Amino acid sequence: MRRTLALTLVLFVAGLDGLFAQSEKVSQDAYLWQRYYFNGLLSDRWALSVEAEHRNLLPSWRSSQTLLPRLVAHYQFNQQMQAGLGFAHFLNYGIADGTNPTILDRSELRLHQEWKYQQPFTRFRIGHRLRVEERFYVPYTNTEKALESASVTYGFRFRYQLGLRLQLTPQVQRTHVFLKLHDELLLQASQAKPDQLFEANRFYGGLELRFSEAWALEAGYLTWIELRVANRSYTYFVPHILRVTLHHSLDLRKKHS
């Protein structure tokens, strides 16, 4: 058990060390991500989650914005294994010039299938998530003639996430605090980038304050190292992101009893 916890921490720290070792070739920006995450338990096996996230470039609220609504159906095989099928609509708005409002420059429809495996221990939990994404996106030139002037591009992506959720407060308390660490590897197979396998490696660390079974508030730091290839030149993009999440959970089975 201790070896599993130690391995997770080592991988997370080693990943961050490798990320900042590439600092001579990176471009960096600061973002604020605000997210609402709802999870409704429909039955002993089925659950439905709804996620809405707003992302913007700091310090200006209007400089660049992204909207990401997502809907996922989950099926629970047992206490440790879960499968999911999801759909997301990714809207990205370009940077404004100070006089004109931001305009939509990409709209992406994203399907995904995922498998989760949880390893529960006394005070912490190790989580594994494998997700496969099918991405259909259109580069927009303006909001009126988007479909006329743009071509749809297909992308295929694999994502593996290793996560740790550690309870920091005693079990007897009503309010609990959890430490959360994630390390996620993203591999892609896109028509636009046929020779590029590695896309990004994401790292996250945050604290979750759970008030009750229904509500929790989470805040953390998210960053990643993303490889960008242009004209045979390799550069890295490393954002600095403050992510705030409001969790809302409901047991909808009670309404049918």
C-alpha positions as CSV (number, residue, x, y, z in Angstrom):
1,M,0.0,0.0,0.0
2,R,2.8,2.4,0.9
3,R,4.7,1.5,-2.2
4,T,1.6,2.3,-4.4
5,L,1.3,5.7,-2.8
6,A,5.0,6.4,-3.1
7,L,5.0,5.4,-6.7
8,T,2.2,7.8,-7.5
9,L,3.9,10.7,-5.8
10,V,7.2,9.9,-7.5
11,L,5.6,9.9,-11.0
12,F,3.9,13.2,-10.3
13,V,7.0,14.9,-9.1
14,A,9.2,13.4,-11.8
15,G,6.7,14.6,-14.4
16,L,6.8,18.1,-13.1
17,D,10.6,18.1,-13.0
18,G,10.7,16.9,-16.7
19,L,8.2,19.6,-17.6
20,F,10.2,22.5,-16.3
21,A,13.4,21.1,-17.6
22,Q,12.1,22.1,-21.0
23,S,11.7,25.8,-20.0
24,E,14.1,27.1,-22.7
25,K,11.6,26.0,-25.4
26,V,8.3,26.9,-23.9
27,S,5.6,29.5,-24.3
28,Q,3.6,30.2,-21.2
29,D,0.2,31.8,-20.4
30,A,-2.0,32.0,-17.4
31,Y,-5.7,30.9,-17.4
32,L,-8.6,30.6,-15.1
33,W,-11.0,27.6,-15.5
34,Q,-14.3,27.6,-13.7
35,R,-16.2,24.3,-13.7
36,Y,-19.5,22.9,-12.5
37,Y,-19.7,19.1,-12.3
38,F,-23.0,17.3,-11.6
39,N,-23.3,13.6,-11.0
40,G,-26.7,11.9,-10.6
41,L,-27.0,8.3,-9.5
42,L,-29.9,6.8,-11.6
43,S,-29.7,3.2,-10.3
44,D,-27.3,0.8,-8.6
45,R,-25.5,0.5,-12.0
46,W,-26.2,3.7,-14.0
47,A,-25.2,7.3,-13.4
48,L,-25.3,10.5,-15.5
49,S,-22.8,13.3,-15.2
50,V,-23.0,16.8,-16.6
51,E,-20.0,19.1,-16.8
52,A,-19.9,22.8,-17.9
53,E,-16.5,24.6,-17.9
54,H,-15.6,28.1,-18.8
55,R,-11.9,28.9,-19.6
56,N,-10.4,32.3,-20.1
57,L,-7.0,33.8,-20.6
58,L,-5.8,36.0,-17.7
59,P,-5.7,38.8,-16.9
60,S,-8.3,39.9,-19.4
61,W,-11.6,38.2,-19.2
62,R,-12.4,38.8,-22.9
63,S,-9.0,38.1,-24.4
64,S,-9.7,34.4,-25.0
65,Q,-12.5,32.2,-23.9
66,T,-13.4,28.5,-24.2
67,L,-16.7,26.8,-23.3
68,L,-16.8,23.1,-22.8
69,P,-20.1,21.4,-21.9
70,R,-19.9,17.6,-21.5
71,L,-22.5,14.8,-20.9
72,V,-21.4,11.3,-19.8
73,A,-23.3,8.1,-19.1
74,H,-21.6,5.8,-16.6
75,Y,-22.1,2.1,-16.0
76,Q,-20.8,0.6,-12.7
77,F,-19.6,-3.1,-13.0
78,N,-18.6,-3.3,-9.4
79,Q,-17.1,-1.1,-6.7
80,Q,-13.8,-0.8,-8.6
81,M,-14.6,-0.9,-12.3
82,Q,-16.7,1.6,-14.3
83,A,-17.3,2.3,-18.0
84,G,-18.5,5.5,-19.6
85,L,-19.8,7.0,-22.9
86,G,-19.6,10.7,-23.4
87,F,-20.2,13.7,-25.7
88,A,-18.8,17.2,-25.5
89,H,-19.1,20.4,-27.5
90,F,-15.9,22.4,-27.4
91,L,-16.2,26.1,-28.3
92,N,-13.0,28.2,-28.6
93,Y,-13.1,32.0,-29.0
94,G,-10.0,33.8,-30.4
95,I,-8.2,36.7,-28.9
96,A,-9.8,40.1,-29.3
97,D,-7.9,43.2,-30.5
98,G,-9.3,45.4,-27.8
99,T,-12.0,47.1,-29.9
100,N,-13.9,44.1,-31.3
101,P,-15.5,41.3,-29.3
102,T,-14.0,37.8,-29.4
103,I,-15.1,35.6,-32.3
104,L,-15.6,31.9,-32.5
105,D,-12.6,30.3,-34.3
106,R,-13.2,26.6,-33.5
107,S,-16.1,24.4,-32.8
108,E,-15.3,20.8,-31.9
109,L,-17.7,17.8,-31.4
110,R,-16.0,15.2,-29.3
111,L,-17.1,11.6,-28.5
112,H,-15.3,9.5,-26.0
113,Q,-15.4,6.0,-24.4
114,E,-13.6,5.4,-21.1
115,W,-12.8,2.8,-18.5
116,K,-12.0,3.5,-14.9
117,Y,-10.5,1.3,-12.2
118,Q,-10.3,2.3,-8.6
119,Q,-7.9,0.9,-5.9
120,P,-9.4,1.9,-2.5
121,F,-7.3,1.9,0.7
122,T,-8.0,3.1,4.2
123,R,-7.2,6.9,3.7
124,F,-6.5,7.2,0.0
125,R,-7.5,5.9,-3.4
126,I,-5.5,5.2,-6.5
127,G,-7.5,5.8,-9.8
128,H,-6.8,4.7,-13.3
129,R,-8.7,6.1,-16.3
130,L,-8.2,5.1,-20.0
131,R,-10.2,7.3,-22.4
132,V,-10.5,7.1,-26.2
133,E,-11.7,10.3,-28.0
134,E,-13.0,10.8,-31.5
135,R,-12.7,14.6,-32.3
136,F,-14.5,16.4,-35.2
137,Y,-13.6,20.1,-35.3
138,V,-14.1,23.0,-37.7
139,P,-11.8,26.1,-37.8
140,Y,-14.1,29.2,-38.0
141,T,-13.3,32.4,-39.8
142,N,-16.4,34.1,-38.6
143,T,-19.8,33.2,-37.1
144,E,-21.8,33.7,-40.3
145,K,-19.9,31.8,-42.9
146,A,-18.2,29.2,-40.8
147,L,-19.6,26.1,-42.5
148,E,-19.1,27.5,-45.9
149,S,-15.4,28.4,-45.5
150,A,-14.1,25.7,-43.2
151,S,-13.4,22.0,-43.6
152,V,-14.0,19.4,-40.9
153,T,-10.9,17.6,-39.5
154,Y,-11.0,14.3,-37.7
155,G,-8.7,13.5,-34.8
156,F,-8.3,10.4,-32.7
157,R,-6.8,10.5,-29.2
158,F,-5.8,8.2,-26.3
159,R,-5.6,9.5,-22.7
160,Y,-4.3,7.6,-19.7
161,Q,-4.7,9.2,-16.3
162,L,-3.1,8.1,-13.0
163,G,-4.7,9.8,-9.9
164,L,-4.4,9.9,-6.2
165,R,-7.1,11.1,-3.8
166,L,-5.9,11.3,-0.2
167,Q,-8.2,12.1,2.8
168,L,-6.5,14.7,5.1
169,T,-9.2,15.0,7.8
170,P,-10.4,12.4,10.4
171,Q,-13.2,10.2,9.3
172,V,-15.5,11.4,12.2
173,Q,-15.7,15.0,10.9
174,R,-18.6,16.1,8.8
175,T,-16.5,18.3,6.5
176,H,-13.6,16.5,4.8
177,V,-10.6,17.8,2.9
178,F,-8.9,15.7,0.2
179,L,-5.6,16.1,-1.6
180,K,-5.9,15.2,-5.3
181,L,-3.0,14.6,-7.7
182,H,-3.3,13.6,-11.4
183,D,-0.8,12.7,-14.1
184,E,-2.3,12.2,-17.6
185,L,-0.6,11.2,-20.8
186,L,-2.2,12.1,-24.2
187,L,-1.4,10.4,-27.4
188,Q,-3.0,11.4,-30.7
189,A,-3.6,10.1,-34.2
190,S,-4.8,13.0,-36.3
191,Q,-5.0,13.6,-40.1
192,A,-3.4,17.0,-39.5
193,K,-0.5,15.5,-37.6
194,P,0.2,12.1,-39.1
195,D,3.8,11.9,-37.8
196,Q,3.2,13.1,-34.2
197,L,2.2,10.6,-31.6
198,F,2.9,12.5,-28.3
199,E,0.5,15.4,-27.7
200,A,0.8,16.4,-24.1
201,N,1.4,15.3,-20.5
202,R,-0.9,17.0,-17.9
203,F,-0.3,17.5,-14.2
204,Y,-2.8,18.6,-11.6
205,G,-2.7,19.1,-7.8
206,G,-5.5,20.5,-5.7
207,L,-7.6,20.4,-2.6
208,E,-11.3,19.3,-2.4
209,L,-13.4,20.6,0.5
210,R,-16.5,18.3,0.8
211,F,-19.3,19.9,2.9
212,S,-21.8,17.1,2.5
213,E,-22.6,14.1,0.3
214,A,-24.2,16.5,-2.2
215,W,-21.7,19.5,-2.3
216,A,-18.0,20.0,-2.6
217,L,-15.6,22.8,-3.7
218,E,-12.3,22.1,-5.3
219,A,-9.4,24.4,-6.3
220,G,-6.1,23.4,-7.8
221,Y,-3.2,24.1,-10.1
222,L,-3.2,22.5,-13.6
223,T,-0.4,22.6,-16.1
224,W,0.9,20.4,-18.9
225,I,3.7,20.1,-21.5
226,E,2.3,20.1,-25.0
227,L,4.4,19.4,-28.0
228,R,3.8,21.8,-31.0
229,V,5.4,21.1,-34.4
230,A,5.6,23.8,-37.1
231,N,7.9,23.9,-40.1
232,R,10.0,21.1,-38.6
233,S,10.5,23.2,-35.4
234,Y,9.6,21.7,-32.1
235,T,8.3,23.9,-29.3
236,Y,6.5,23.3,-26.0
237,F,3.4,25.0,-24.6
238,V,3.2,25.1,-20.8
239,P,0.1,27.0,-19.4
240,H,-0.4,27.9,-15.8
241,I,-4.0,27.3,-14.8
242,L,-6.1,27.9,-11.7
243,R,-9.0,25.5,-11.9
244,V,-12.0,25.9,-9.5
245,T,-14.8,23.3,-9.5
246,L,-18.1,23.1,-7.8
247,H,-19.2,19.4,-7.4
248,H,-22.9,18.5,-7.0
249,S,-24.0,14.9,-6.4
250,L,-27.6,13.6,-6.1
251,D,-29.0,10.1,-5.5
252,L,-31.9,10.2,-7.9
253,R,-33.0,6.6,-6.9
254,K,-34.8,8.0,-3.8
255,K,-37.4,9.7,-6.0
256,H,-38.6,6.3,-7.3
257,S,-38.9,4.6,-3.9
